[in-house]
Amino acid sequence: MIEARELAKRYGGKTAVDGVSFSVQPGRVTGFLGPNGAGKSTTMRLIVGLDHPTSGTVTVNGKPYARHRMPLHEVGALLEAKAVHPRRSAYNHLRALAATEGISTKRVNEVIELTGLGPVARKRVGGFSLGMGQRLGIAAALLGDPQTLILDEPVNGLDPEGVKWVRYLVKGLAAEGRTVFISSHLMSEMAVTADHLIVIGRGRILADAPIETVLTGGQAERVLVRTDDADGLAAAVAAAGVEIRREAADELTVLGLSARSIAEAAFARGILITGLIPQQETLEDAYMELTGGEVEYQSQQIGAQAFPANEGQSE
Amino acid sequence: MSTAAAPGSRSQRSWAGRPVTFGRVLRSEWIKTATVPSTVILLAVSFAVMVGLGALVAWGIVQLASDPESGPPEGIGQSLQTAAYDVPSAGLPFGQLLIAALAVVLIGSEYTTGMIRSTMVAVPTRIPALLAKTLVIAVISFLVGVLAAFTTYLLAQPILGGSDLDFGLEADGVLPSIINTGTVLALIAIMGVGIGALLRNTAGGVVTLVGALFVLPIIAGLLTGLADWVEDAARFLPSSAAGQLVATQVQPGQFNQVEGGLILAGWAVVLLAAAILVLRKRDV
């Protein structure tokens, strides 16, 4: 289990992680979703102690990561593809990491086979494709048979077969009772891989809920209704906690009522309903809704940064 | 999904890890050092350059001794013998540059390649990894230094024998000089690791250390006439201290071998201590 309390990280004047608190539970895949620069990678680096928090704490299974006597057995981390010396072979890279905890060569060969690196294991990592680099990073993460896995964008650069393999892998690891924390900007991938979602934007947690809850945009139910008497129906269903949106002359979106309740209300007033469609929000919709402001903010930032750069060129 | 089919399963029991100890970190750093081509290449080049330079100096001494025009005048014969005693360590000025470069490259490349993040995740207490790397590099540098000096000694004897300048290992200060050639390289290597870890950059580290070893003495030499303290201070430069550590004879007013060794060790300790302090605090 990973627990962050009021975790914050500032680099100079820029706040990367802004006092986040969350916990990542064992036995399920927890997705970490957010736009680029939202603080996902920084949070993950804070968990394994590569960066020191400006304030707050983060623990893995009750202790700061650096206090564990067998860190590779505690946490397997894929933080960046190719955190590897390019002139060293994949096999020697893994062997060097394994040596710190006396992990056997047998286990090294096992993770090489497991990640499909067999044919290239003795070749220099510098010549690896992005996908192969990712597989090596995952091999290193699995080396210590860790209880907790932290994978930063693991499907980045993988081919469709590799994406499927990672999905199968992380679900299997979670099913064994391990804690799996996986970041991605691929919302569709999260929808099929994650059981639970933590959404981050501009260093703050925007949502922390089971994936179904995020998908339906909280508990609010949303139903698209078609009827010839839109005004009559709107009056019929109007109540506290119910939101009605006029989509077209004969179309309403009703939030906060089940399809059955709407049908019953219409039936009681004798209003004909020609269509009644419960809406499921896609993860993309939910994601855009949650992070929309953040993305806009980022575009402005980029514009602001580009301006002085142009000035510099003209001089 | 069945547990047995799951990858990396605990039930497979093939994982057999143990707590991180300094010995295990040392082994990890040894594997890392031995599995990059730059290590082998730079060590081989250091050895070849030191032996080659030593042989060249031996040849030069013989030429001087057998110069038919001037002939060895009174008194020069004695100093030529002393010069011959210094032949085994004669390649040191260039050897230390190459070893300095090796040390900086080995630590600097951790940062430039991103490998440091893998290292620090495996050894999150950080300091053991730096100390283990330092120890590995220092020991191999020491061995290369001793081996190169001893090879030079063996190679120089037949050359020097032509002018009856050959000598045995028991000659004044020769054996300590051969061994301390290794000591100098080990201490220079520690300085290299310290600077590399502080600057986190291969090129910058090499330039800094080459500057300290090679350029500073030249600048000091140019400024010597301007103030007395320059000459005094210059004696504390790593290159001067290294020269005293391997000297077979100490000139009056110079540091002796032990003092030279302590000064060089001081440089190494200060740089390594600074690297440790910074490594503890800084984000990787």
Interface residues (C-beta under 8 A of the other chain):
Chain A: R45 V48 G49 L50 D51 H52 Y65 A66 H68 R69 M70 P71 L72 H73 V75 A77 L79 E80 K82 A83 V84 H85 P86 R87 R88 S89 N92 H93 R95 A96 L97 A99 T100 E101 G102 I103 S104 K106 R107 E110 V111 L114 A140 L142 G144 D145 Y168 L169 K171 G172 L173 A175 E176
Chain B: M1 T3 A5 A6 P7 G8 S9 R10 Q12 S14 W15 A16 G17 R18 P19 V20 R24 V25 R27 S28 E29 I31 K32 T35 V36 P37 S38 S109 E110 T113 G114 M115 I116 R117 S118 M120 V121 A122 V123 P124 T125 R126 K281 D283 V284
